[in-house]
Amino acid sequence: MTSFKKTVTAALAVLTLSTAILAGAGSAQAYPRHRGWGVGAGIVGALAVGGLLAASANRAYAEPVYEEDAPVRRCEMVERVNRFGEVVGYRKVCSLY
């Protein structure tokens, strides 16, 4: 990220957090307070900042590296026969090439 993007992201994060804190702060009164809007605004702001950070970040995963000379393993099921030529079962036989 460039320094401009970092500065804008940091400023937006500070603005979001300060809005959430100020929306929740109020005077001390005896009746119940409803802070739903302040908490909701803080959550929406945090989601927006997270989305902006995720969109501006570079790819998180590297491209796969393929080896051309790596051996290939091939497996197949073959019949097991007894000495009379009857099929007794199957077994897995693997080979590298």
N, C-alpha and C positions, 0 to 999 in steps of 0.2 A: 504494500500500500504506500502511496505517496504521503508526504508530510501533510499536504492539504486534506487528504481524506482522513488521516488520523486526527487532525485538528477538528474537522467538522464532526467526526464521529464522537470524539471526546466531549465537544460542546453540546451535542445533542443528548448524550448520556447524562451530563450534568444538568441540563435543562429538564429532562424527564424526571430524574431523581428529585430535583428541587421542587418541581410541580407536585409530585406525589407527596412529599413531606409537608409542603405548605397547605395542600388540600386537606390533609389529615389534622393539621394543627388548628386549634380554635380556643375559645375561652372556656374556662372551667364552669360548667353549669350543672345543675342537679338533674335535669331531665336527660333522657337517653339521646345520644347523638347518633346520627346516621351518616357514617363515613363511606357509604357504598360508592358514591360518585368518585371520591378521591382515590379509593383503592382501585376501582375500575379503570380510572384514567392512568394510574401508575402501571397497571398490568398491560393495558393497551400500548402505552408508551414503551414499556420494556419489550413487548413483542415487536413493535415497529423498529426499535433499535437493533434487536436481534436479527430481524429480517434484512435490515440494511447491511449489517456486518456480514451476514452470510452471503448476500448478493455481491458484496464488494471484494470478498476474499478470493484468492486464487484457488485453483483446483486442489482439493485436499488429498487426492489419491494420485499416485504415480502410474505411469503407463506400464503395462505388463512387459516383461522382458522374456523373449522366447529364445531358447537355445536350439540351434539347428542340428547340432551333433549329439544331442541327448538320445539315449536308446529308447525305443518304443516298446512297451510291454503289451503283448497281445495274449489274451486268455480265451480258451474255449472249453466246452464240456465234451468229453469223449466217453464212449461206452467202455465199461469194464466187462470183460468176458472171462469165463472160466475155461478150463482146458477142453471142454466139450463144445465150445463155441456159443454157449448160452450167455445172454446179457444178464449180468449180475447187478449192475448199477451204473452210475456215471461218476466221473471225477473231473476235476478242473485241472487243465494243463496250461501252463503259461510259458511263453518264450519271449526272449528279447531279440530284437533285430534292428 
